[in-house]
Amino acid sequence: MTRRQTEILASHLTVGETYFFREQKSIAVLEESIFPELIRTRHTAERSLRIWSAGCCTGEEPYSIAILLDKLIPDLRHWNITILATDINPRFLQKASEGLYTEWSFRDSPSWIKERYFERKKGDRFEISPEIKKKVTFSYLNLAEDVYPSLTNNTNAMDIIFCRNVLMYFAPERAKKVVDRFYRSLIDGGWLIISPSETSQALFAQYATVNLPDVILYKKESDPLRTAPSAEAFSSLSVEAPEALFHPQAHFISEPAAERVFTQEMEAFLPLEDQKQATAESRPASYAEAAALYERGRYSEASEKIAVALKDCPDDAKAMVLMARIYANQGSLAEALQWCQRAIAADKLSGEGHYLLATVLQEQGRIAEAVLSLKRALYLDPGFALAHFALGNLTRQQGKLKASEKHYANALSLLKAHRPEEVLLASDGITAGRLVEIIRSTMFKETVA
């Protein structure tokens, strides 16, 4: 059976049975303990939260999370909240994106939810508030086959992962791989919340088990082998920061201003087009070792190897990009941004550096600047299919559906030149064939009735 056939079968076997504020005891723990503590610790710092509803079905769970945060955070508009909702079933995702529900979705839910956050429509249906709707991003993802954690699909550095009533569909070996990947997708101190019927001492052995009345939660405790180093550890590396045009940390810019900056930059790039990079040929073995350690989630060891690689080859932009990925996967966005800037300073013609910078900026909520960085990446590498895909996602979030469709179509056209099994540049292991399937599923979700 092919992967596509497996997914079609899974989409028929999975049960779209959920409702708002399901499993009240888990919701109570979130409302009374986990969220208040996260809000308290983040309120004076970066004011950001990252939450993933894995196996989101028709959207009741991620919307419930958004409603709960709206209730708990008075100044929510000043926060950078990521609520990623993924599922394998495009029809579930389509319904979730529409945000229309019947009375059945509110069974056993507090009455104030429907009264405060929904508007009655024809046919006894209820439409969720636009303010809540825009806080959730729905995406297609196959937990059994796709790559995560990854900056490409925004599954990195999560504070909380919800995966309720999903693991039961997997064989034990597959479930273990999914749980291990969730562990790597969480920041230190992050939480995994599953259904009470799916608890298992063996399956979640690497997590700390937190036993509460009628609720069992799993927490990722700090692991020195998985923690990125402090910036001071690399203070001896004297790579200068890029010029102002490549310094997105300096300020937030509007979309029109971003377009003007892009035009100016492209003129500045022209004299550099003939530059060649010899770093790949001289790259030390320590880089390959670092990349292998990164793939296993051993970030501290990987960063030590990168330090060795950069001492031997101080202008190696690719090593700097890998360092940026390590920091981003741990949620250290300021440090990730600095390493992206160093990579671009070392190689201004690196499309991969600009692409990674865009993903970090997107996580910070700096959308106009993220779009600008993706345009830079495409100017430098017109065949960069993943950058078109990312632009398609960003423009879709902005409600620019025609532009989104154009970028998706460009990505599909470029992917024809790749073998299906070919791993794409800067993709964290995603193959060309898999990206084609993801794009088609996303486009199907946009058009299906």
C-alpha positions in Angstrom: 0.0 0.0 0.0 1.4 3.4 -1.0 1.7 6.3 1.5 -1.1 8.1 -0.3 -3.4 5.0 -0.1 -2.6 4.7 3.6 -3.6 8.3 4.2 -6.8 7.9 2.3 -7.6 4.9 4.4 -6.7 6.7 7.6 -8.9 9.6 6.6 -11.9 7.2 6.5 -11.0 5.4 9.6 -10.4 8.4 11.8 -13.6 9.5 13.7 -14.6 13.2 13.6 -16.0 13.0 17.0 -15.2 16.0 19.2 -16.8 19.1 20.8 -15.8 22.4 22.4 -14.0 22.2 25.8 -13.9 18.4 25.7 -12.4 16.6 28.7 -13.2 19.3 31.3 -10.7 18.1 33.8 -7.8 18.7 31.4 -9.3 22.1 30.5 -9.5 23.0 34.2 -5.8 22.2 34.7 -4.9 24.4 31.7 -7.1 27.2 33.0 -6.0 27.1 36.6 -2.4 26.0 36.4 -0.5 25.6 33.2 -1.7 28.7 31.3 -1.5 31.1 34.3 2.1 30.0 34.9 3.1 30.5 31.3 1.4 33.8 31.1 3.1 35.0 34.3 6.6 34.0 33.1 6.1 35.4 29.6 4.3 38.6 30.4 7.4 40.6 31.1 9.5 38.9 28.4 8.7 38.0 24.8 4.9 37.6 25.4 4.7 34.6 23.1 3.1 31.2 23.3 3.3 28.3 20.9 0.6 25.6 21.0 0.1 22.6 18.6 -3.2 20.7 18.3 -2.0 17.5 16.6 -4.9 15.6 15.1 -7.2 18.7 15.4 -10.2 17.0 13.6 -12.9 19.6 12.8 -11.3 22.4 14.9 -13.2 22.4 18.2 -10.0 21.7 20.2 -7.8 24.5 18.8 -10.6 27.0 18.9 -11.3 26.0 22.5 -7.6 26.8 23.2 -7.9 30.2 21.5 -11.1 31.0 23.5 -9.4 30.0 26.8 -6.4 32.2 26.1 -8.7 35.1 25.1 -10.4 34.7 28.5 -7.2 34.5 30.5 -5.1 37.2 28.7 -6.6 40.7 28.8 -4.0 42.2 26.5 -3.9 39.3 24.1 -3.5 41.6 21.1 0.0 42.5 22.3 1.0 38.8 22.4 2.4 36.7 19.6 0.3 33.6 19.9 0.8 30.6 17.6 -1.9 27.9 17.6 -1.1 25.4 15.0 -3.8 22.8 14.2 -2.9 19.8 12.0 -4.7 16.8 10.7 -4.4 14.1 8.0 -8.0 14.5 6.8 -8.5 17.5 4.3 -12.2 17.5 4.8 -11.8 17.9 8.5 -9.5 20.8 7.9 -11.9 22.4 5.5 -14.7 22.3 8.0 -12.4 23.6 10.7 -11.3 26.5 8.5 -15.0 27.4 7.9 -15.7 27.7 11.6 -19.3 26.7 11.3 -20.8 24.3 13.9 -24.1 22.8 15.0 -25.5 22.4 18.5 -23.9 19.0 18.6 -20.4 20.6 18.9 -21.5 22.4 22.1 -22.7 19.4 24.1 -21.4 19.4 27.6 -19.8 22.8 27.0 -20.3 25.9 29.2 -23.1 28.1 27.8 -21.0 31.2 27.8 -18.8 29.8 25.0 -21.5 29.9 22.4 -23.0 33.1 23.7 -19.8 35.1 23.7 -17.8 33.7 20.8 -20.3 32.5 18.2 -22.9 34.1 15.9 -26.1 32.2 15.0 -26.4 31.6 11.2 -29.1 30.0 9.0 -29.9 26.3 9.5 -29.2 26.4 13.3 -25.5 26.7 12.7 -23.1 28.9 14.7 -20.1 30.7 13.3 -17.0 31.3 15.4 -15.8 34.9 16.0 -13.4 36.2 13.4 -11.1 37.3 16.2 -10.8 33.7 17.5 -10.7 32.2 14.0 -7.7 34.2 12.9 -5.7 33.0 15.9 -5.6 29.4 14.6 -3.6 28.2 11.6 -4.9 24.9 10.1 -2.4 22.8 8.1 -2.2 19.3 6.7 0.3 17.0 8.4 0.7 13.2 8.6 2.1 12.4 12.1 3.2 9.0 10.9 5.3 10.2 7.9 6.0 13.9 7.9 9.1 15.6 9.4 8.8 17.3 12.8 10.1 19.3 14.6 10.7 21.5 11.6 10.8 25.2 10.9 9.3 24.4 7.5 5.9 23.3 9.0 6.1 25.4 12.2 6.2 22.3 14.5 9.3 23.4 16.5 9.7 25.0 19.9 6.2 24.2 21.2 5.1 25.1 24.7 2.2 22.7 24.7 1.2 19.9 22.3 -2.3 18.4 22.4 -2.6 15.0 20.9 -5.8 13.5 22.2 -7.5 10.4 20.9 -5.0 10.1 18.1 -2.3 7.7 19.2 -4.8 4.9 19.5 -4.7 4.7 15.6 -1.0 3.8 15.6 0.8 0.5 16.1 3.0 0.6 19.2 6.2 1.1 17.3 4.8 4.0 15.3 3.2 5.6 18.4 6.6 5.5 20.0 8.2 7.4 17.1 5.4 10.0 17.2 5.9 10.5 20.9 9.6 10.8 20.5 9.2 13.5 17.8 6.8 15.3 20.1 9.5 15.4 22.7 11.9 17.0 20.3 9.2 19.5 19.2 8.7 20.8 22.8 10.8 23.3 24.5 12.3 22.4 27.9 9.5 22.5 30.3 6.9 22.0 27.6 3.8 19.9 28.1 2.2 17.0 26.1 -1.5 16.5 26.8 -3.1 13.3 25.7 -6.4 11.6 26.3 -6.7 9.8 29.7 -7.3 6.5 27.8 -3.9 6.8 26.1 -1.6 7.1 29.1 1.3 4.6 29.2 4.3 4.4 31.4 6.4 2.7 28.7 5.4 4.9 25.8 6.1 8.2 27.7 9.2 7.1 29.6 11.4 10.0 28.6 8.8 12.5 29.9 8.2 13.5 33.5 4.8 12.2 34.6 2.7 14.7 36.4 -0.2 13.1 38.3 -3.1 15.3 39.2 -6.6 14.4 40.3 -8.1 12.4 37.4 -5.6 13.9 35.0 -2.1 12.6 33.9 0.1 15.0 32.0 3.6 14.6 30.5 6.3 17.2 30.8 9.6 17.6 29.0 12.2 18.4 31.6 15.5 20.1 30.9 18.0 17.9 29.2 21.6 19.2 28.9 22.1 17.0 25.8 19.3 18.8 24.0 19.8 22.4 25.1 21.3 24.9 22.8 24.4 26.8 24.2 24.4 30.3 25.3 25.5 33.0 22.9 28.6 33.7 25.0 29.9 30.3 24.1 30.6 31.7 20.6 31.8 35.2 21.5 35.2 34.4 19.9 33.6 34.0 16.5 34.1 37.5 15.0 31.6 37.4 12.1 30.3 40.9 11.6 26.6 41.6 11.5 25.2 42.5 8.1 24.4 46.0 7.0 21.2 47.8 7.8 19.4 46.3 4.8 20.0 42.9 6.3 19.2 43.9 9.9 15.6 43.0 10.5 16.0 43.1 14.2 16.4 46.8 14.1 12.7 47.6 13.6 9.4 46.3 12.4 8.5 47.5 8.9 5.3 47.8 7.0 4.6 45.9 3.8 5.0 48.9 1.5 8.3 49.8 3.2 9.4 46.2 2.8 8.8 46.4 -1.0 10.9 49.5 -1.2 13.7 47.9 0.7 13.5 44.8 -1.5 13.9 46.9 -4.7 16.9 48.7 -3.3 18.5 45.5 -2.2 18.1 43.7 -5.5 20.1 46.6 -7.2 22.8 46.1 -4.7 22.9 42.3 -5.3 23.6 42.7 -9.0 27.4 43.2 -8.8 27.7 40.1 -6.6 26.1 37.6 -8.9 29.4 36.1 -10.1 30.7 35.4 -6.6 31.4 31.7 -6.0 31.5 30.0 -2.6 34.3 27.6 -2.0 33.2 26.8 1.6 31.4 23.5 0.6 34.5 22.0 -0.7 36.6 23.0 2.3 33.9 22.3 4.9 35.4 20.1 7.7 34.0 16.7 8.8 32.8 18.3 12.0 29.9 19.9 10.1 28.6 16.6 8.9 28.9 15.3 12.4 27.0 18.3 13.7 24.2 17.8 11.1 23.8 14.2 12.2 23.6 15.2 15.9 21.1 17.9 15.0 18.8 15.3 13.3 18.8 13.3 16.5 17.9 16.3 18.6 21.3 16.4 20.4 21.6 20.2 20.1 24.3 20.9 22.6 26.7 18.3 21.0 25.8 19.6 17.6 26.6 23.1 18.5 30.0 22.1 19.9 30.8 20.5 16.5 29.7 23.6 14.7 32.0 25.7 16.8 34.9 23.4 15.7 33.7 23.7 12.1 33.6 27.5 12.2 37.1 27.7 13.7 38.4 25.7 10.8 36.2 27.6 8.3 35.0 30.9 9.8 33.1 32.0 6.7 30.9 28.9 6.5 27.4 30.3 6.2 25.9 26.8 6.1 27.3 26.0 9.5 25.8 29.3 10.8 22.4 28.4 9.3 22.6 25.1 11.2 23.3 26.9 14.4 20.3 29.2 13.8 18.2 26.1 13.4 19.4 24.7 16.7 18.4 27.9 18.5 15.1 28.1 16.6 14.1 24.6 17.5 14.6 25.4 21.2 12.5 28.6 20.9 15.5 31.0 21.3 14.4 33.2 18.5 16.6 36.2 19.3 19.7 34.0 19.1 18.4 32.3 15.9 17.9 35.7 14.3 21.5 36.7 15.1 22.9 33.5 13.5 20.8 34.1 10.4 22.2 37.5 10.2 25.7 36.2 10.5 25.1 33.6 7.8 23.8 36.3 5.5 26.8 38.5 6.3 29.1 35.6 5.4 27.2 34.8 2.2 24.8 37.5 1.0 23.9 35.2 -1.9 22.6 32.4 0.3 19.0 31.8 -0.5 18.8 29.3 2.4 20.0 31.9 4.8 17.2 34.3 3.8 14.6 31.5 3.8 15.6 30.5 7.4 15.5 34.2 8.4 11.9 34.4 7.0 10.8 31.4 9.2 12.2 33.0 12.3 10.6 36.4 11.5 7.3 34.6 10.9 7.5 33.0 14.3 8.0 36.5 15.8 4.9 37.8 14.0 6.9 40.0 11.7 5.0 39.0 8.5 6.0 41.9 6.2 9.7 41.3 6.9 9.2 37.5 6.5 7.7 38.1 3.1 10.6 40.4 2.2 13.2 37.7 3.2 11.4 35.1 1.1 11.5 37.4 -1.9 15.2 37.8 -1.4 15.6 34.0 -1.3 13.7 33.7 -4.6 15.6 36.5 -6.2 18.9 34.7 -5.4 17.5 31.2 -6.2 14.5 31.3 -8.5 14.2 27.5 -8.3 13.7 27.5 -4.5 10.3 25.7 -4.4 10.2 25.7 -0.6 10.3 29.5 -0.6 7.3 29.6 -2.9 5.5 27.2 -0.6 6.3 29.4 2.4 5.0 32.5 0.5 1.9 30.6 -0.4 1.3 29.9 3.3 2.0 33.5 4.4 -0.3 35.1 1.8 -3.0 32.6 2.6 -2.8 33.7 6.3 -3.1 37.3 5.0 -6.3 36.4 3.1 -4.6 36.9 -0.3 -5.9 33.7 -1.8 -5.1 34.5 -5.4 -1.4 35.3 -4.5 -1.3 32.2 -2.4 -2.6 30.0 -5.2 0.0 31.5 -7.6 2.9 30.7 -5.2 1.6 27.1 -4.7 1.3 26.7 -8.4 4.9 28.0 -8.9 6.1 25.6 -6.2 4.4 22.6 -8.0 5.9 23.6 -11.3 9.4 23.8 -9.9 9.0 20.5 -8.1 8.5 18.7 -11.4 12.3 19.1 -11.9 13.0 17.1 -8.8 12.8 13.3 -8.2 10.0 12.5 -5.8 12.5 11.0 -3.3 14.9 14.0 -3.5 15.3 15.8 -0.2 14.7 19.5 -0.7 17.1 22.3 0.3 16.4 23.7 3.8 13.5 21.4 4.3 14.6 19.4 7.4 14.2 16.2 5.3 11.0 16.8 3.4 11.2 15.2 -0.1 9.9 16.8 -3.3 7.2 14.2 -3.6 6.0 14.8 -0.1 5.9 18.6 -0.6 3.8 18.0 -3.8 1.3 16.0 -1.7 1.2 18.6 1.1 0.6 21.5 -1.4 -2.1 19.6 -3.2 -3.8 18.7 0.1 -3.6 22.4 1.1 -5.1 23.5 -2.2 -7.8 20.8 -1.9 -8.7 22.1 1.5 -9.2 25.6 0.1 -11.5 24.5 -2.7 -13.4 21.5 -1.4 -17.1 22.1 -0.6 
